[in-house]
Amino acid sequence: MRFRVSCLALLAAGCAVPPPVGPSGARAVDGAIHHYVRSNRDGTEAENVVHFRPRRDEVAVYKWVGKCTTAAYVTAQFDPATWEARGLDAGKVARDGSQTRFGRIDLDPATRTVSAWVDLPAGRMGDTATLPAGMPWFLFDYDLGDLNVYLQERRPAADFTFAFALVWPESADFLTHMATIHAAHRGIEQRGGRPARRFDLHFVAGRPGSGTLWTDPETGTVIEAEASVPNHPGMTDFRLRLERSQSGGRAAWDALLRGHYSACPKA
């Protein structure tokens, strides 16, 4: 997708350059901040998960259980040719709202190898995993932040296949190719009082499992997803549900992160 505009005319009018426009006319980056809740399918072990795309080729995810507690802040950079992540920076929210990085995952597209390192109190841990060729990959424990970018850009309306990698800190092989997923398109149905495009998720290789994905038919954004397997230690299975979306772009996102510790006692 390409978007060209007369920047001189926009600047003369005092306007900002609008974000790229997708094939159906919806904006690929519209400044929306999407607030989700991730939990087990029965609603237990709930955690807030917030997705935001500061740029078209980047997504940021902020995850927290309660304010004033440690909150994850993970960013991913994308290859626009495939809309899969070429790298992710793992970190946490600092008291000023910035990202304190403590890990990194990189993809070698030629070999389909992902490599990861993370700094732990006991020292640095590293691992690699090989992913299947011919399909995009996503990190399951990223709570669909990277999959959301792919869906917003590609807006699939037919079957597609992808690979799920997984970081599991409690395992010696903490980075693995968890499963290959076939997403079977099932059409439009009502979900949460709104139209949603449904995909049934079949785990066709790797770890056995199943699930369902619902997306917004216009923007491709994830409305809800559930799976029979967990993506974090301590969970029994998986559900991610969109609670609300807010506008405001980068200014609103920065304020959200700064607000995580703003009312907390000073360390």
N, C-alpha and C positions, 0 to 999 in steps of 0.2 A: 504494500500500500504506500502510495506516495502522495504528498500534499504540497502544492506550490501556491504561493500567494505573493502579492506585491508588498514587500516589507516597507518600502518607502511610503506607499499610500497609507498603510496602517500606522506607521510612525507619525506621519503628518497629521493623522486624525487623532493621535494620542492613544491608540489602542495597543493592546498586547497581541502578539501573534497567537492565534488559536491553536489548540493541539491537533494532531493528525486526525483525519476522518476515515473511518472504516468503510467497508464495501456497502453497508446498509445505511450509511449516513451518520451512525452513532460515533461519538468521539472515542478514540482508543484510550486517551488519558483525559479525564474530565474533572479531575480534582476531587473526586468522591473518596471518602474514607468509609470503609465498610467494617461494621462492628459485628463480630460473630461470637457465639459461645461454642466452645468445644467441650465435649463431655462423653461419657459412656452413652450408649443408646437409651438407657433409662433415665438420663439426666444427671446422674451422680458424677462426682469429680469434675465439676464445671470449672472452666477457665475462660477468661475473656481473651479473644484473639482479634486483632485489628489489622486490616490490610490497607495499604496506601501505595499508589504508584507516583513517586515524585518525578519520574521521567518515564518516557515510554519504554525504555529498555532496563528499567529497574523497578523492584518492588521492595517495600519495607513491611515487616510484620512485628507488631508489639504485642506481647503476651503477658498477662498478669492475673493473679488470683485476687489480690487485694492491694490497694494503694499503700505506699510506704514499705512494701515488701519487694524482694528482688524480682525484676521484670525482664523478660527476654526482649532483645531488639536485634533482629536478624534481617540482613539485606541481601538481595540477590541481583546479579547482573545477567542480562539475557543476550543471546545471539538472535537478532531480528530475522535471520534466514530460517531459523527453526522454531523460535520462541520457546526454547528450553534454556535453563540456567547454565551459563558457562562458569559461574562461580558464586559462592555464598559466603558472607562474612557473619559468623556467629558472635553475638555479643549480648550485653545487657544495658539497660537504661542507666546512664549516669545521673547524678543529682541535678546537673544542669540540662538534662534532656538529650544529651549527646549519646553516641554509642561507644561503649567500652568493649573493644573486640578481644575475644579469647580463643577464636578458632576460625578455620577456613576450610571450604570444600571447593575443589577445582575439577573441571571436566577436561579430559584430553579427547577432543572429538575424533581424532584419527584412530585411536585405539579403543574408544568408548570406555575408558578407565576413569573412574572418579577417585580422587585422593583426598584425604581429610586429615587435619591435625586439630587438637584441642589441648589447651593448657589447663591442667588440673592441679590441685594442691600437691599431689604426689609427683608431678612432672608432666611433660608433654607426651600425649598419646597420639599415634598415627595409624592409619589403615588405608587400604585401597580396595576397590571392588570393580568388577568388569560388568558392564551393562550390555544388553542385547542391542545389535545394530538395527537400523531401519525404523526406529520409533523414537519419539521424545522421551526424556526421563524427568521425573519429579521426585522430590524428597518428601516422603510420606509424613515425617515428623515436622515438616515446615507448615503443617496445617493448611495445605492447599494454596499457600500464597503463590507459589510458582505455577501450579496448575491453573489458578485463576487468571494469570497473565495469558497463558496459552489459550484458554477458552475465550477470553475477551478479544484476543487478536484473531483467532481462527473461527470462532463461533460455529463449531461443528454441528451439522444437522443430519449426520449419518454416523455409522459405526466408526470407531477409531481405536487404536491400540497404543499403549504407553507402558513404560517401566516405572516401578516404584523402587527407589532406594530407601534405605532406612538406617538411621543412626540409633543404636541401642547401647547406651553407656554401660549397662550392666553386663555386657557380653565381651569376651576377649576379642572376638571379631566384631568390633562395634559398628563398622560400616559394611552393609551388605546390599546386594540386589535382592530385595524382598520378594517381588513378584512381577510377572508380566500381566497386565490387565487389558481385557477386551471390553470396551464400553459399547454396549449394544443399544442403539437408538430406539426409543419406544414412543416417540411423538410428544405431543403437548398434552398436559393434564393440569389440573388445579392442585397447587401445593401451598399451604399456608394462606389461602384466600387470594392467590394470584396465579396467572398462567405460568407454567414452568415446563421446560424441555427435560424429559426424563431419559437417563441412560442407566441400564442395568450393568453392573460391574462384575465381570467373570474373571476370577484369578486363574489364568490358563497355564501358568508355569511358575515354579517357585513355591512359595508358601500358599497353601489352599485357603480360599476365602471367597467372599461375595460381598456385594454392596449395591448401593444406588446413588446416583448423582442427579441433582436437579439444577438447571441453569436458567437464567433469564433469557427468554427467546430473542430479545432485541440486543442486549449487550453481551451476552455470554457469561455474565457474572454468576458465580456459584450462589445459589439460594440455600441449598441444603445438600449434605452428603452424609452417608452412613456406610459403615463397613463392619464385618463380623470380626475383624482383628483390630487390636489396639495399635496406636502409633507412639505411645509413650509408656515407660514403666509405671506400674501401678494401675493401669487401665485394663478393662476387660474387653472392650470393643471401641467403636469410634462413631461419633456424630459431630458434625459441624453445621450450625444453623445460623443464617443471617438474621440478626435482630433489628438492625437499622443501618441506614447510610446517612452520612452528613456531607455537606459541601464545605468549601473553604480552602481546599488545596493545601499548599505547603505551610501557610501561616497557621491554619487550624491544626495541622499535624504537629508542628513544632510546639504549639500551645498544649496539645494533648500530652506530649512527652514531658514537657517541663512541669505539667501539673501532677505528674505521678508522685513527686516528692515535695511539692510546694507547700503543703500543709503539714509536713512531717517534722518531728523534732530534729534539730541539727545533730549530726553525728559527733 
